[in-house]
Amino acid sequence: MMSEKIVKSRHAGDTVILTVPKNSDIPDDTEFRVHQDADGTIVYRPLKKATDDLWSDPKLDDYDYPEILSQEFQDLGYNPREVPPVGK
């Protein structure tokens, strides 16, 4: 964890800028979700990259997708892919 630093906000157009010290170990192009608490505390939470591969999760290796799909069709009582669309 980096030592505490004091930064000052500044305006640039319609944006308020808060600088982050270089030694903060934040990779370039990191996106954050930001919100401000009622007491004025500003919280930045890093977003997961869109490049995260859902299928690389080892918990899904033994997941029986055809069985789950078959169960969903049974629960519905029909296969939605076999029913012609209705309407415009």
C-alpha positions, 0 to 999 in steps of 0.5 A, a space after each residue: 500500500 502506498 503512503 498517504 498523499 494529499 492531492 487537490 481537485 481541479 477543473 478542466 471543462 466540465 470535469 473535476 480532476 483528482 490526480 493519482 500518485 504514480 506510485 499507486 501501482 494502477 495499470 494504464 487504461 484501468 476503468 473505475 466505477 465511482 460514487 460519492 457517499 453521503 459524507 463526501 467520501 469518494 470511492 473508486 472501484 476498478 472494473 473487470 476488463 471486458 476481456 475476462 474470459 468466462 469460459 476459462 473458469 475451471 468450475 465450468 469444465 464439468 458443467 453439462 450444458 446439453 443436460 441443463 438445456 434439456 431440463 430448461 425445455 422440459 420446464 418450459 414444456 416446449 423447445 422455443 427454437 421449434 416454435 414459429 414466431 408470432 406477430 410482426 
